[in-house]
Amino acid sequence: MKRLILSILVLALILSSEIAVATTTSAKVNQIQAITIAKPLKSNKQIKLKKSLKLNVPYWKFKSSKPTVAVVSKKGTITAVEDGKATIKGTAKNGRIIKVKVKVKTPINYTKKQLRLMASIIYSEAGDQSYAGKLAVGIVIMNRVKSKAYPNTLKKVIYAPYQFGPVRNGSLKRSYRLYDKGQLDKGCIKAAKAALKGAKYVTYKKKTINFKKYTDFSGYVPGAKLKIDGHMFK
């Protein structure tokens, strides 16, 4: 899995008369101190905000403005999701607030042919669904590529016998034609790029779902507990 580059610009907004900002020194009211943290991350690797900024106040609440880009745990662990920008807001029990501006940029690690194939199969399978549904399909396909239980290339996974209906019924070929004409749904292309770059999280109905272990989807999947739009996932 290629490296996710998580560049973090931390703006500490001081709300009390004297509080420490990532150091033991004090700061006056309205003073803004910028702290730059740059650390390359591999997929599913994380940055622990409390440790990086030396947040010694015992109780903090964290929230991400855009979980599709970066998610943050209750303990302040930030995980890069996909390309874009987000702000992580931390509120301490004593009223202190920090705002962490997060920019995620993932190097391109796929070919034009792979993008065409992925975008087309997503359109064939989930073209009428939400972005979450499109991305979920793309991630499941990439999970299969990474799994020892399936072929190890995108093309072999999609063209494996009896796996994807659009391959058999001609829908995939029609999607190819739309892609080549520049008429394929842009949401499908965006989802394809995110999946190919290694996205593992899907935000659906204000919930962020880790899709790392999902390898099956269909209109009905026995034993599946997750449903997004018209597909069940397992």
C-alpha positions as CSV (number, residue, x, y, z in Angstrom):
1,M,0.0,0.0,0.0
2,K,1.4,3.3,-1.0
3,R,2.2,6.0,1.5
4,L,-0.4,8.5,2.6
5,I,1.1,11.9,3.2
6,L,-0.6,13.6,6.1
7,S,0.6,17.2,6.4
8,I,-0.8,18.8,9.5
9,L,-0.9,22.5,10.3
10,V,-1.9,23.0,13.9
11,L,-3.5,26.3,15.0
12,A,-3.8,26.5,18.8
13,L,-6.5,29.0,19.7
14,I,-5.9,30.2,23.3
15,L,-9.1,30.8,25.3
16,S,-7.7,31.1,28.8
17,S,-5.3,33.7,30.2
18,E,-2.3,31.3,30.5
19,I,-2.2,27.7,29.0
20,A,0.5,25.6,27.5
21,V,0.6,24.9,23.7
22,A,2.5,21.8,22.9
23,T,5.3,23.1,25.2
24,T,5.7,24.0,28.8
25,T,5.7,27.7,28.1
26,S,2.6,29.9,28.6
27,A,0.7,32.0,26.1
28,K,-1.4,35.1,26.5
29,V,-5.0,35.6,25.5
30,N,-5.7,35.8,21.8
31,Q,-2.2,34.7,20.9
32,I,-2.2,32.1,18.1
33,Q,0.8,29.8,17.9
34,A,1.3,27.7,14.7
35,I,2.9,24.2,15.0
36,T,3.7,22.2,12.0
37,I,3.7,18.4,12.1
38,A,4.7,16.6,9.0
39,K,4.8,12.8,9.1
40,P,4.4,10.3,6.3
41,L,1.8,7.7,7.0
42,K,1.2,4.3,5.4
43,S,-2.4,3.2,5.0
44,N,-4.1,2.7,8.4
45,K,-1.2,4.3,10.2
46,Q,-2.0,7.1,12.5
47,I,-0.9,10.2,14.4
48,K,-1.7,10.4,18.1
49,L,-2.7,14.0,18.6
50,K,-2.3,14.0,22.4
51,K,1.2,12.6,22.2
52,S,2.3,14.8,19.3
53,L,1.1,18.1,20.9
54,K,1.8,17.0,24.5
55,L,-1.8,17.6,25.5
56,N,-1.6,17.1,29.3
57,V,-5.2,18.0,30.1
58,P,-6.8,14.7,30.9
59,Y,-10.1,15.2,29.2
60,W,-10.6,16.2,25.5
61,K,-13.3,15.9,22.9
62,F,-12.3,15.6,19.3
63,K,-14.3,16.1,16.1
64,S,-13.4,16.0,12.4
65,S,-15.1,18.5,10.1
66,K,-14.8,16.0,7.2
67,P,-14.5,12.4,8.1
68,T,-14.2,11.4,4.5
69,V,-10.7,13.0,4.5
70,A,-9.5,12.3,8.1
71,V,-11.2,10.6,11.1
72,V,-10.3,11.2,14.7
73,S,-10.9,8.8,17.6
74,K,-12.1,9.7,21.1
75,K,-8.5,9.5,22.2
76,G,-7.3,12.0,19.6
77,T,-5.8,9.6,17.1
78,I,-6.0,11.0,13.5
79,T,-6.2,8.6,10.6
80,A,-5.8,9.9,7.0
81,V,-8.7,8.6,4.8
82,E,-8.5,10.2,1.3
83,D,-7.3,13.3,-0.5
84,G,-8.7,16.6,0.7
85,K,-8.7,19.0,3.6
86,A,-10.4,18.8,7.0
87,T,-10.2,20.5,10.4
88,I,-9.9,18.5,13.6
89,K,-11.3,20.4,16.6
90,G,-10.2,19.5,20.1
91,T,-12.0,20.9,23.2
92,A,-10.6,20.4,26.6
93,K,-12.4,20.2,29.9
94,N,-10.9,23.5,31.0
95,G,-12.2,25.3,27.9
96,R,-9.1,25.2,25.8
97,I,-9.6,24.7,22.1
98,I,-7.2,23.6,19.4
99,K,-7.9,23.4,15.7
100,V,-5.8,21.1,13.5
101,K,-5.9,21.7,9.8
102,V,-5.3,18.5,8.0
103,K,-4.4,18.1,4.4
104,V,-4.2,14.6,2.9
105,K,-2.5,13.9,-0.4
106,T,-1.9,10.4,-1.7
107,P,0.5,9.7,-4.5
108,I,-1.1,8.3,-7.6
109,N,-0.3,4.6,-7.8
110,Y,-2.6,3.4,-10.6
111,T,-2.6,3.5,-14.4
112,K,-5.1,5.1,-16.7
113,K,-6.4,1.6,-17.7
114,Q,-6.9,0.7,-14.0
115,L,-8.9,4.0,-13.4
116,R,-11.0,3.3,-16.5
117,L,-11.7,-0.2,-15.4
118,M,-12.5,0.7,-11.8
119,A,-14.7,3.7,-12.6
120,S,-16.6,1.6,-15.2
121,I,-17.3,-1.3,-12.9
122,I,-18.4,1.1,-10.1
123,Y,-20.8,2.8,-12.5
124,S,-22.1,-0.6,-13.7
125,E,-22.6,-1.8,-10.1
126,A,-23.6,1.4,-8.2
127,G,-24.0,4.2,-10.7
128,D,-27.4,5.1,-9.3
129,Q,-26.2,5.1,-5.7
130,S,-24.7,7.7,-3.3
131,Y,-21.0,8.4,-3.2
132,A,-20.8,6.2,-0.1
133,G,-22.3,3.3,-2.1
134,K,-19.9,3.9,-5.0
135,L,-16.8,4.1,-2.8
136,A,-17.9,1.0,-0.8
137,V,-18.0,-1.0,-4.0
138,G,-14.6,0.2,-5.1
139,I,-13.0,-0.6,-1.7
140,V,-14.4,-4.1,-1.7
141,I,-12.9,-4.7,-5.1
142,M,-9.5,-3.5,-3.9
143,N,-9.8,-5.6,-0.8
144,R,-10.2,-8.6,-3.0
145,V,-7.0,-7.6,-5.0
146,K,-5.1,-7.5,-1.7
147,S,-6.6,-10.8,-0.4
148,K,-5.0,-14.2,-0.9
149,A,-8.4,-15.7,-1.5
150,Y,-8.7,-13.8,-4.9
151,P,-6.6,-13.0,-7.9
152,N,-3.9,-10.3,-7.3
153,T,-4.7,-7.9,-10.1
154,L,-7.7,-5.6,-10.6
155,K,-8.5,-7.0,-14.0
156,K,-8.3,-10.6,-12.9
157,V,-10.6,-9.8,-9.9
158,I,-13.2,-8.1,-12.0
159,Y,-13.1,-10.7,-14.8
160,A,-13.0,-13.7,-12.5
161,P,-15.8,-16.2,-13.6
162,Y,-19.2,-15.6,-12.2
163,Q,-18.1,-12.7,-9.9
164,F,-19.5,-9.6,-11.5
165,G,-22.8,-9.5,-13.4
166,P,-21.8,-6.4,-15.5
167,V,-19.0,-8.5,-17.1
168,R,-21.5,-11.1,-18.2
169,N,-24.4,-9.0,-19.3
170,G,-22.6,-6.3,-21.3
171,S,-23.1,-3.5,-18.8
172,L,-19.4,-3.0,-18.2
173,K,-18.8,-2.6,-21.9
174,R,-21.4,0.1,-22.1
175,S,-19.8,1.8,-19.1
176,Y,-16.5,1.7,-21.0
177,R,-18.0,3.6,-23.9
178,L,-19.4,6.3,-21.6
179,Y,-16.0,6.7,-19.9
180,D,-14.2,7.0,-23.3
181,K,-16.7,9.7,-24.3
182,G,-16.2,11.6,-21.1
183,Q,-19.8,11.0,-20.1
184,L,-19.3,8.6,-17.1
185,D,-20.7,9.9,-13.8
186,K,-18.0,12.0,-12.0
187,G,-18.8,10.5,-8.6
188,C,-17.9,7.1,-9.9
189,I,-14.5,8.4,-11.2
190,K,-13.9,10.1,-7.8
191,A,-14.7,6.9,-6.0
192,A,-12.5,4.9,-8.3
193,K,-9.5,7.2,-7.6
194,A,-10.1,7.0,-3.9
195,A,-10.3,3.2,-3.9
196,L,-7.3,2.8,-6.1
197,K,-5.3,5.1,-3.8
198,G,-6.1,2.9,-0.8
199,A,-9.2,4.5,0.9
200,K,-10.5,2.2,3.7
201,Y,-13.3,4.4,5.3
202,V,-16.8,5.2,4.0
203,T,-18.9,7.9,5.6
204,Y,-22.6,7.0,5.4
205,K,-25.5,8.7,7.3
206,K,-23.0,10.6,9.5
207,K,-21.2,7.4,10.5
208,T,-17.6,6.5,9.5
209,I,-17.3,2.8,8.6
210,N,-14.0,1.0,8.3
211,F,-14.2,-1.2,5.2
212,K,-10.8,-2.9,5.6
213,K,-12.3,-6.4,6.0
214,Y,-15.2,-6.3,3.6
215,T,-14.8,-8.5,0.5
216,D,-18.4,-9.2,-0.6
217,F,-21.3,-7.1,-1.8
218,S,-24.6,-7.8,-3.5
219,G,-28.2,-7.0,-3.4
220,Y,-28.5,-9.7,-0.8
221,V,-25.6,-11.3,1.1
222,P,-26.5,-14.0,3.7
223,G,-25.3,-13.0,7.1
224,A,-24.4,-9.4,6.1
225,K,-25.2,-6.7,8.7
226,L,-24.3,-3.7,6.7
227,K,-26.4,-2.1,3.9
228,I,-25.6,1.0,2.0
229,D,-28.1,2.0,-0.6
230,G,-28.9,-1.0,-2.8
231,H,-26.1,-3.3,-1.6
232,M,-25.4,-5.4,1.4
233,F,-21.7,-5.8,2.5
234,K,-19.9,-8.6,4.3
